[in-house]
Amino acid sequence: MTPTQSWPEQGCALLQLLLVASFSQAEELVCRRRGDPENPQLFKNGEIILGGIFSFHGSWKERKDTYMHKPPPLQCMGLNFRGFQYTQAMLFAIEEINNSTDLLPGISLGYQIYDACASIARSVRFTLALANGNEVLFGPSQTPCARPAQVQAIMGEAPSSLCMAMATVIGPFHIPMISHFATCACLSDKTKYPSFLRTIPSDYYQSRALAQLVKHFGWTWVGAVRTNDDYGNKGMATFTETAQQLGICLEYSVSFFRTDPPDKIQKIVDIIKASTSKVIVAFLSNLDFDILIHEMSHHNLTRYQWVGSEGWIFDSQTAAMDKHHILDGAIGLSIPKAHVSGMREFMLDVKPLNSSGNELFTEFWETLFSCKFKQSKLSTEKQRECTGHEDLTGVQNSFTDMSLMPIFNNVYKGVYAVAHALHSMFSCNKSCNKMQLDPYTILHHMKRVHFKTKEGEEVYFNENGDPAAKYEIINWQPTENGIVDFVTIGLYDASLPADKQLNLQNKSLILANNSQQVPVSVCSKKCPPGTRKVLQKGKPVCCYDCLRCAEGEISNITDSITCVQCHPEFWSNERRDACVKKEKEFLSYEEVMGALLTAASLLGTCITAVVAFIFFRYRKTPIVRANNSELSFLLLFSLTLCFLCSLTFIGRPSEWSCMLRHTAFGITFVLCISCVLGKTIVVLMAFRATLPGSNVMKWFGPAQQRLSVLVFTLIQVIICILWLTISPPFPFKNFKQFKDRIIFECALGSAVGFWAVLGYVGLLAMLCFILAFLARKLPDNFNEAKFITFSMLIFCAVWITFIPAYVSSPGKFSVAVEIFAILASSFGLLICIFAPKCYVILLKPEKNTKKNMMGKKTPQSF
C-alpha cells in the first residue's frame, strides 16, 4: 500500500484481506490423526486393502521422557526374521487370491503392513493408522469427521498383550482383527474384544493340556517360569488352577520380560538352582526364552526336565541357541504340522522385498546376506558389498528355517478367511457384486466362514472366534550332529472326551539328561498302603509325611488321605492294608483250659456217682443211716448237677446256653446248700433231742427236712423265673474289651437278677456255715457238723475270692474263673462231707457200727 492511496482504497484492501482470512479459516484442517503420520513399511494398492502389523524388530531402545519436549519416535532394534516370515506368508496368500478365478474374481487385494517392534504403543498407533489412514482431510468446521475404514481387516499381531491392546482399540469399530499366534484365553471374551478372531487355539486348552501332560508322567512337584505379560501370566494362571485340581503343586512361579535388567534374570536362575523340583513348566515366548537360555548357559542346569508351551517348544532358533544342551529332552505342545504347497518357495524369494528400497528392508537384506550397500548407514567396512541380486541358496539362518510353517499356515488361513467372508458378502459367482463395504457386515460373515484350504484343512471359528483346539506333543531329541529333532510323540484333541483327549504314542522318549527313564519330581514320595498322608505345616498339599494307620484302621490304596475304620468284626492286619476277621474268643472244649475244666467236671461227676454207689451199696449201715440218707442222696444228686452245670459255661454262647448256665448254677447250688443246711439242722436237732424233756425232733422230721429243701429251692426258682422273664441273659459280642478279638460271652441281661441269684446262694451258705459252726463241738465220735463247717468254710472262701477274680479276669478267663469256683466249691462239699464217711465204710468197717456211732467223745476245738 502507497501513501498516496485514499482511505476508501485502503478500506477496500482491508476488506479483501479479511475475506481471504475468513475463507482460509473455513477451509483449515478439521480431521486429522494426532501426531506425525506413519507410513507403512510395506504396501500395495488394491480395491480392498488388508492391514498387517508384525514385529520386524524384537525390542526397542529404552528412552527417558522428560515430558518437556515431544518424545522422539521409538527406535527399534534387534531384527526379527519371524516378522518377515509372517509378512511373506500374508503376501503369498494375497497373491494366490488375486490370481484365483474362484475366490473374489475381478477384485484385487492390496495391503499395508507396519512394524510394531513388539511395542504396545506402536501397535495401537498403527492400528489407528490402518483404521483412519494418514491423509490430511479438509472441510468445513461443521462437517463431522466420518469416512469409511482405511482397511477391511487387520492381520496380526503375535504376542497376546499387543493383540489385547489392538483389539480393545479396534473393537468399537467392528473391524475384524485376525491373529495367527496370540493364544491368551482372555481374548475369547467377546464383550471386551468383539472383533477379535484367531487361527491358533486358545490357551484355555493349552494350559489344561500341559497340566494333563505333567500329570501323565507323575510329576506332582514342579517349578514354573512365565513371560511377564498377558500371554504368560494368564496362561500360567489357568495351568496353576488345573494343576491344583489334578494334585500338582508349584514349588515356585516366577516371571520376567526380555527387557528386565540382568540381575532379575539371575535371581530366576538362582531360584531354579535352589529348587528341589526336577521339572520346569515354561510358559514363555521364544524371545523371552532366548534371554533366559543365555543366562542359564553360565550354569550347570542340564538336570531339569522342561515342559514348554507352543511359544518356544518347536522354535528351531531357540534350539540353536541351546549350545549347552540345557533343554535336551524337553516336551511340550505345538501347533500340528502343516504344509502349504508353494509357500516355502515364495518365502525364500526375497527379491521382491528389496524393491521397496526403504531403510527397514535395507537392514533386512544386509542382515540376511551379511553384506552392505554402498549408501547404507548400517554397513561397516568389514562386510562385503550387497548387489541386490543375492540368492538364499546355501544360506542357513532363522529366515530360511521353516520349522514354524504351522504358524505361517495360520497367517495364510487368516487371509483366506477374510477373502471367503468378502466372497460371501459380495455374493460372488463368476463375478462379484461390488457394494459399499461395512466392517460390521464383514465381521458377521467372517464369524460364519467354514471352508477347506487347498490342502484340505478345515477353517472355521466358534462363538468365541477360536478354531478347534488340536496340538501335537513334541519331544526334543538331540541327534548325533548336535541338531535337535522335534519328534511328535502324541496328540491332544480338546474335542474328544476328557479321558481320550491326551493320546501319547508308543514311541521312545528322550527326557532330561538324555535318559529314557522318566525323572521323578515329587515333594514327598508316595505313601504306601497302610499309611495316610499328613500335610507338612506351611507347605503345599504335595508335601506331606506318611503316617501309619492306627490299629483297627486301614488304607488299601497309595497316597490315601484317610484311614478307614474296619468293621467291628474285623481288625487291621500287621501291614494295615486289609481288614481281617477278628479272632473269636470263647472258652471252647478244644483248647487246653476248656478240656481240663471239662475233665475236672466229668471227674467230679464220676466221683459223685461212685460215692452215691457206695452209699447205696452200704445204705443199711449205721454211718449212712445216721444222718438222713435221703438228704445224703439228694445232696449227691445236687452235687452231680453242680458238676454238670459247669459244662454249660463251655462252648460258644447261645441264647439257650446263656439262660441255662446261670439259672442251672443258681438252682443246683441252692438245692445243694439246702441239703447241707438240712443236714446241719438235723445234727443240731438230734443232739437237742437227747436232752431231758426235749421233743425237738418231731418238729424237724424227714417230712420237714424235705419240705425245707423244697422251699429253699423254690425261692431260687422263683428268682430265676423273674430274671428270665424280665431281662434274661443273652449272647453278646464284646468288641470293647479287646481291640483285636471278639469276646463271645453271655450278657447278664439284668444285673440285679444275677446278683440276686448269687446273693441267695451266699445267704444260704452263710446260714449253713453259722449253724454248722455252732454244732461243731457237740460230743460224738462222728460229728458231721464239723465236716459241714469245713465244707462251708471252703465254699464261702471260694465264692468270696470269686467276685474280684471274676470282675478282673478278661474275656474267656472270667468264664473259667466261674467254672473253677463251681468245681472248687462242689469238690469242697463232696470231699469234706463224704470222704470221711467213705473212708470209714471202705477202710474202717469196724467203726461202722451203731455202738461206735453213739459213743461220746470230747470234741476238740478248732
Secondary structure, DSSP 8 states (H G I E B T S, - for coil): --TT--HHHHHHHHHHHHHHHHHHHHTSEEE--SSS----SEEE--SEEEEEEE-SEEEE------SSS------EEEE-HHHHHHHHHHHHHHHHHHT-SSSSTT--EEEEEEE-TT-HHHHHHHHHHHHH-S--EE--TTS------S-SEEE--SSHHHHHHHHHHHGGGT--EEESS---GGGG-TTT-TTEEESS--HHHHHHHHHHHHHHTT--EEEEEEESSHHHHHHHHHHHHHHHHTT-EEEEEEEE-TTS-HHHHHHHHHHHHH---SEEEEE--HHHHHHHHHHHTTS--TT-EEEE-TTTTT-HHHHHH-TT-TTTT-EEEE------TTHHHHHH--GGGGGG--HHHHHHHHHHHTEE-TT-SS--TTSEE--S----TT--STTT--TTHHHHHHHHHHHHHHHHHHHHHTT-SSS-------HHHHHHHHHT-EEE-TT--EEE--TTS----EEEEEEEEE-TTS-EEEEEEEEEETTS-GGGSEEE-S----BGGGBSS-----SS----TTEEEEE-TTS-TT-EEEEE--TTEE--STT-SS-EE--TTEEE-TTSSSEEE-EEE---SSSHHHHHHHHHHHHHHHHHHHHHHHHHHTTTSHHHHTT-HHHHHHHHHHHHHHHHHGGGGSSS--HHHHHHHHHHHHHHHHHHHHHHHHHHHHHHHHHHHTSTT---GGGSSHHHHHHHHHHHHHHHHHHHHHHHHHS--EEEEE-SS-SSEEEEEEE-S-HHHHHHHHHHHHHHHHHHHHHHHHTTTS--TT-HHHHHHHHHHHHHHHHHHHHHHHHH--THHHHHHHHHHHHHHHHHHHHHHHHHHHHHHHH-GGG-SHHHHH--------
